[in-house]
Structures are given as structure tokens and as C-alpha cells.
């Protein structure tokens, strides 16, 4: 009888956010001069599997949308697209004076027609319609904008009077970042030990669309209408600033960018091992595939390991925007009773020999 032991350690990290202040200068006229100091929230830099550096903190272009109130039925009264931003610390705009205004900022769309008069007509386009605008996601490349460089779309919002006193404004990225490190330990010292040799990693159940709003504290459950699987990641590719991914036999790492997926919380989950059993149908998870290698070097089984994402290791299945998740998974053998694992033993595979009739 083979002996199987698993030792799994997972660490999660959510990066903090920060912001600067801005001030508005104006009078009671219809058009008032507004000067903004804008900053982006904290988010560490990493290269992507495409081999290009992601400009996670850069604001290349900006849409500014002003609504005449804070509610869903508030109307768009002014819009402007700035193709380039020279100084985010002193961004001058002309806005409409008013009370209880909403000013929305969308960075890095690289689309001057996104909210133009044809797509978002003044005095008839509502904030509700803006909330329903979607970014289509067919693969990970959909998360980036720009032609020669990869930029992340960002969202920021001001609520209050125009003009106003000092207020804080910050741009949040309209995506999540998921990074996994894995280590499969040597089990040659264990009698009949089986070591998990990883051959691929894949991010699955990724929402097929994203809104233009980013709220890192969002907890409202919303299962996406449809989900996709990112392409299978294998091999190794070096990015411009650091290793973008490396899928090795027994050690490796990979980073993905994905839309927010608020799949909910299930208090029935008492341990990490049970998380895959109670997972919502469209919750996002990482799938590691590989082989069980015996001490004699032969393949004994094929294995698939599912690791569900969330803001904790048990009950939470939410993947929030502008949040960086980093996990380290350590394997020590393969446990056939672990419900995160699907194991097919070589001896259990039925071999069908086709006979040729003449």
C-alpha cells in the first residue's frame, strides 16, 4: 500500500490603499474651474504572461463624467476625454456648479468614443446606464488597454458640491491580481511516497465581463451571467522586469489579472479542504494539473488540484477589484482523501484495445 501525505500552507495578502487630496476653485457661475490632484491606490508591479510590463500605476488618458446628482437616475451634464495627462497633481477642468454632484473618472480606456455624445448623450444618459456599461472579457488580454504597452483601467468618483472644499479622490484599478507560488516537496524519505509533479496551471470560472466601477470593499453577491477559463499556463517566460511565470515540475509561480467576482460567503465551510465542496457554481479557482511520481521515478497517477480564491482560506469566495492576492501552496505527497484533489490511478485506467476486422 502506498502512503500519501499532504501538507498544504496557504498565505493571503491584500495590499492597502492610499490617496491624496484635491481642491476645486470656482464661483457660482454655470461653469467653474476645477483643479484636481489625483493619485492611484497601492498595487505592486509585476510582468504578465504576455511578456510585457503592466503599467499598473500610470494614468495615460482620462474620461471625466459629471452627473447632476448622486442617484441612479441622475443625468450626465458634462463629459470630457483627455487623450493625455501631463500633470495629475494639477488637473484643471471646467465643471457645472451645483450641489450633490457626482464626478466620475475613468482612466486608461484608450477609447475617445466610449462616452461621447453618440454613446452617452448629455442630459439623457443616466448614472444607472453608466453602471450597466460592460467591458467584455474573452481572455486575460481583455484586462489590459493600450497598443504598445499594457495599462490597467481605473475608476474614481467624487460626491459633493461643485465647487467644494478639500476632499480626497483616488483611482482604483478595475481588476484583481492573483499570484500563486507552489512547492512540491521531495518525499523520497517516505516509504512508497508519491510526489506531485505539476505540469500546468489554469485560472477558471473568470467572469466574462466587468463593469467600469471599482470598489475594493464591495460585498454584494453577484454571480456573473457567464464565465470563461483562461488559457492553460505551461513552461516559462521571462518578462521585462522580472519572471512573469514559471511552471516547473516541483516549484513555480504565475500571476493573473481578472475581473471582480463577488461569489459570496458560505459559513458552512469549516476548513480549506472543504472549500471546493461548498463553492458556488461560478466561483473562481486555480487548477493545478500534474502527475504522482513514485520513488522509483514512474508515474503512478494523474492528479488535479483545485484551489478556490477568496478573502480568506475557508468561507469567503469573493475576489475584489483593486486587490492583490498572493498564495503559497506547499504539497507534501498526494492525499487521495483530500477533496481538493481528483486523482486517477494508472491501474484504474481502463485500456480499450480496438480489434480490426477484415
N, C-alpha and C positions, 0 to 999 in steps of 0.2 A: 504494500500500500504506500502510495506517495504521501508525503507530508506537505501541507500548504500553510504558509503563514503570511499574513498581510499586516503591515504596519503603515498606516496612512496618516500623514501630518499635513494639514492644510492651513495656510495663513492668508488672511484677507486684509487689504489695506485700501482705505478710501482717503483720497487726498483732500486737504482742506481748501477753502476758497478765501479770496481776499478781494478788496475793492478800494477804489479811490473815490474822491468827491468831485462833483461838478457844480457849476453855478450858472444861472440864467440871468441875462441882463436885458432889460427891456422897459416898456411903458404900457399904457393902457390901449395903445393902438391895435388895429387888427393884426398887423404883422409886427412881431417883436424879435429882437436879436437874441439868439440863444447861443451860449458858449458852453460846450461840454468837455469835460475831462473824462475819458473812457479808459477802462482797463479790462483785461481778461482775467478770469479766475485761474488759480493754480492748476497746473496739469503738466506732468513730466513729459519730456521729449523722448521719442522713440521712432525708429525707422519702421517702415511697413514691409510686408512680404513682396510688395511690388519693387522693392529695392530703392525707392525714392524717399527722401526725408519728408516727414509730415511737418508742415508749418502749423503747429498746434496753438501758437500764441500770436500769430500775425494777423492783422486786420488789413486786407488788401483792398476791399471795396465795401460799401455800406448802403443799405436801404434804410431810410427814415420814414416812418409812417405815423401820422398824428391822427388820433381818433377823438371825437368831441365828448367822450365820457369813458368811464371805466367798465361799462356793462357790455354784454354780448351784442346788443342792438345799437351800440354806439357807431356813428358813421365816420368814415375816413374823410378828413378835411384837408389834408396836405400830405404829399408824398414826394420824396426826392431820392435819386440814386446818385451816389458819389462813386465814380469809377475808380478813384484812387484816394487814399488818405495820407496826407503829408504829416499831420501832427494830431495824434489822438488826444493829446493833453490840452488842445485848444481848438476844438471843432466848432466853427461858427455856423449857425443855421438861422433861417427865418421861419418862425412858427406862428401859429394863430394864438392870440391871447385868449385865455379862458380859464375857468375853474374846473377841477376834477377831470383833467385831460389825461389821455394815455398816449405816450410816445414810445413806439416800438422800434428797435434797431435790429436789423438782420445783416450780419457780416458774412462776406465771402460767398455770395450766391453766384458771382460771375455771370449774372443774368440781368441786363438792363431792362428787359421786358417783363420781369417777374411780377411786379406790382405797378405796371404802367396804366395809363387811362383805359386801355382796352381790357386788361385783366383785373384791375381794381379801380373802377371809376369813382372819382371824387363825389361825395355826398350820397352815394348809394351802396358802396362797399362797406359791409359791417365787420365789426371785430369777430363776430361769430364765423363769418366767411373766411376771415384770416385764419382762425383756429382750425378750420377744416381743410386748409391748404396742405398738401402732402408732398413729400419727397419720395419718389419711387425707389425702392431698393431691390436690385436684382442680383447683386453680388457686393463684395466688400468695396470695390472701386466706387460704388454709388455713394459711399460715405464721404468722398473727397470731391472738392471742386477745384477748378483751375486746369490749365492745359499742360504747362511745363513743370509745375510744382503742385504738390498736394496740400490743399488748405482744408481746414475744418470749418463748417458752417457754425455760426454763433448767433445767440439770441440775447437781447437785453430789453428791459422795459422800465419806463418811468411813469409813475402815477402821481398826479398832483396838479397844482396850479401852474400856469404859464403866464407871466414869469414867476419864479419862485426863489426861495432861499436855498442855501446849500443842501444838497441831497446826494445820496450815494447811488451810483449806477455801475453795473458790472455786466460783462458779456459772458454767457455760459455756452459751452460747446453743445451742439445738437447731436451728441453721440455719447456712447460709453466706450471705455477702453478696457479690454480684458487681456491679462497676461498670465500665462501658466508656465511654471517650471516643473519638470518631472525628473525623478531619480528612481531608478530601479536597482535595488541593492543586490550585491553578489550574495548568493545563498549556497555557495559550494560547500560551506561548512556544515550545512544541514543535510541530514541523510535524505536522499531522494528529493532534494529541494528542486523547485521549479522557478526559474527567473523569468519575469515578464520582459520580453524584448519588444519595444514599441516600434511600429512601422509607419504609423500615420496619426495625425490629429485633425479633428474637424469640429467646427462650430456649427451647431444645428438648432433648428427652431428659431431662426432670426426673423424678426418682423419684416414684412415685405414693403413697409412704408414707414415714414417718420413725419411728424408734424414739424413746424418751424419754431415751436416753443420748447425751451429747455428749462426744466425745474428740477434741480438735483434732489429736492426733498419730496417730490411727488410720491404719494402712496395710494392714489386712486387706481383701483384694479381695472385694467382694460386689456382684454385678450385681443391681440391683433387679428383682423379678418383672415389674414393668410400669413404663412411663414415660409422661409426658404432655408436651405442648407448652404453654407459657404463651401467653396471647393475644398477637397481634401488637401491637407498640407503634408508634404513629404520632403526629404532632402534638406539642404542647407543653402541659404542665400545671405550674403553679407550686404548690409545697407551702406549708406554714405557716411553715417556717423557711428554705427555700432552694428552688432549682429541682429538682423531683423528676424530671423528664425533659424532654428537648428533642430531637426528631428533626427536624433541619434538613437542607436539601439537601446541604450540604458540611461542616457541623460539627454535633455533637450529643453527647448523653450520656444514659445510662439506668442505673438500679440495679434489681437483682432480689434477692429473698430466696428461697432454695431449700433443700431437704433435702440432707444429706450424700450424696455419690455417689462411692464408692471404686471406680473403674473399673479401676485398675491402672496399671502402668508397662510400657512397651514399649521396650526398648533398641534396637530396630531403627530408631527414628526419629532420623535424623541432622540434621534441620533443621525449622524451623517449617512450612515449605511442605509437608513430608511428613506432618505430624501428622494431617491429615484422612484420609490414605490408610490409616494403620495404626490408626485409632481403634477401640476396642471398640464393639460394636453399640449399647450403651446409655450410652456416654459423653456427658456434657452439652456442648453447644456453643451459641454465639451465631450467629445467622444474620442477616446484613445483606443486604437486597434493595434494588436500585435500577436505575439506567439509566446507560448510557455516553453522555455528551453530547459531541458533536464541537465543534470550534472554531466551527462555523457555527451552533451552538445546537440542532442537530437530534439526536434520539435515534438512535443507531447500533445499540445492542444493549441487551438486558436482562441484568442480572448478579445473581448470588447468591454471597455470600462467607461461608464457614463458618470460624468460629474456635473451636477446641476448648479447653476450660478445663483447668486443672491447676496443679500446684505448680511447674512450670517450663514453658518455651515449647516443649519438644520431647517428651521421653519420658514425662512424667507426665500422667496423666488424672484424678488424684484431686482431688475437691472436698471439703475437710474442713469439719466443723462449727466454729462459733465462729471462723471465719477470714474476713477481708475481702480480696477480690481486686479489684485495680484495674488496668485495662488501658487503654493508649492506642494506638489503631491509626491509622496515617497512610498514606493512599493517595496515590500519585502516578501517575495513569493506571490503566489496566487491562491486565494481562498475561494473554493468552489461554493461556499455558503454565503459569500458576500453578494448582496442583492444589487450592487452596483456593477457587478461583473456578469457577463454572459460568456460561458466557456463551452467550447465544443472540443471534446477529446478526439484525438486522432482515431482511437479504437472505436469511437461511437459513430464515425462517418461511414455511411453505407456506400459501398462501391458497387456500381451497376456496370456490368460488362455487357455490351451490346453484341449480339450474335449476328453475323452476316449470313443471310440466306441466299443460296444460289439457285 
